[in-house]
Amino acid sequence: MDSHLLHWPGKSGRGGGPEHPALYHMLDVAAVVERLLRDSPFPGRWKAASPC
């Protein structure tokens, strides 16, 4: 998958260039949120962000 999405900077490197593309950063954030919600007392539909 070599698209413009992989060149959108999410975190800058020390030299000013993209070190971690925004797409990967968003996936990392989603994974952390899933882990934080795993043991939370919220109902399953809230954890899944489901409209049902």
C-alpha positions as YAML, in Angstrom:
chain: A
units: angstrom
residues:
- id: 1
  name: MET
  ca: [0.00, 0.00, 0.00]
- id: 2
  name: ASP
  ca: [2.05, 2.90, -1.23]
- id: 3
  name: SER
  ca: [-0.36, 5.80, -1.31]
- id: 4
  name: HIS
  ca: [-0.39, 9.41, -0.27]
- id: 5
  name: LEU
  ca: [-1.73, 8.30, 3.13]
- id: 6
  name: LEU
  ca: [1.63, 6.80, 4.04]
- id: 7
  name: HIS
  ca: [3.35, 10.11, 3.33]
- id: 8
  name: TRP
  ca: [1.03, 12.18, 5.55]
- id: 9
  name: PRO
  ca: [3.20, 12.95, 8.60]
- id: 10
  name: GLY
  ca: [1.79, 12.04, 11.98]
- id: 11
  name: LYS
  ca: [4.86, 12.57, 14.12]
- id: 12
  name: SER
  ca: [7.95, 14.41, 12.99]
- id: 13
  name: GLY
  ca: [11.38, 12.91, 13.22]
- id: 14
  name: ARG
  ca: [14.37, 14.68, 14.66]
- id: 15
  name: GLY
  ca: [15.42, 15.94, 11.23]
- id: 16
  name: GLY
  ca: [11.96, 17.34, 10.55]
- id: 17
  name: GLY
  ca: [10.86, 14.53, 8.23]
- id: 18
  name: PRO
  ca: [7.98, 12.15, 8.84]
- id: 19
  name: GLU
  ca: [9.12, 9.44, 11.22]
- id: 20
  name: HIS
  ca: [5.73, 7.82, 11.84]
- id: 21
  name: PRO
  ca: [2.98, 8.31, 9.23]
- id: 22
  name: ALA
  ca: [-0.38, 9.60, 10.51]
- id: 23
  name: LEU
  ca: [-2.15, 6.44, 9.32]
- id: 24
  name: TYR
  ca: [0.01, 4.26, 11.57]
- id: 25
  name: HIS
  ca: [-0.37, 6.73, 14.45]
- id: 26
  name: MET
  ca: [-4.18, 6.52, 14.17]
- id: 27
  name: LEU
  ca: [-4.04, 2.71, 14.21]
- id: 28
  name: ASP
  ca: [-1.81, 2.86, 17.29]
- id: 29
  name: VAL
  ca: [-4.27, 5.17, 19.06]
- id: 30
  name: ALA
  ca: [-7.19, 2.87, 18.19]
- id: 31
  name: ALA
  ca: [-5.32, -0.13, 19.59]
- id: 32
  name: VAL
  ca: [-4.63, 1.71, 22.87]
- id: 33
  name: VAL
  ca: [-8.27, 2.74, 23.20]
- id: 34
  name: GLU
  ca: [-9.40, -0.85, 22.62]
- id: 35
  name: ARG
  ca: [-7.06, -2.02, 25.36]
- id: 36
  name: LEU
  ca: [-8.17, 0.68, 27.80]
- id: 37
  name: LEU
  ca: [-11.84, -0.13, 27.21]
- id: 38
  name: ARG
  ca: [-11.41, -3.91, 27.45]
- id: 39
  name: ASP
  ca: [-11.83, -4.03, 31.23]
- id: 40
  name: SER
  ca: [-14.04, -0.95, 31.56]
- id: 41
  name: PRO
  ca: [-17.55, -1.12, 33.03]
- id: 42
  name: PHE
  ca: [-19.14, 0.34, 29.89]
- id: 43
  name: PRO
  ca: [-21.68, -1.74, 27.95]
- id: 44
  name: GLY
  ca: [-20.31, -3.70, 24.98]
- id: 45
  name: ARG
  ca: [-22.14, -1.53, 22.44]
- id: 46
  name: TRP
  ca: [-20.42, 1.58, 23.83]
- id: 47
  name: LYS
  ca: [-17.04, -0.09, 23.60]
- id: 48
  name: ALA
  ca: [-17.72, -1.00, 19.97]
- id: 49
  name: ALA
  ca: [-18.96, 2.54, 19.24]
- id: 50
  name: SER
  ca: [-22.02, 0.92, 17.71]
- id: 51
  name: PRO
  ca: [-25.13, 3.03, 17.08]
- id: 52
  name: CYS
  ca: [-27.36, 0.08, 18.04]
...
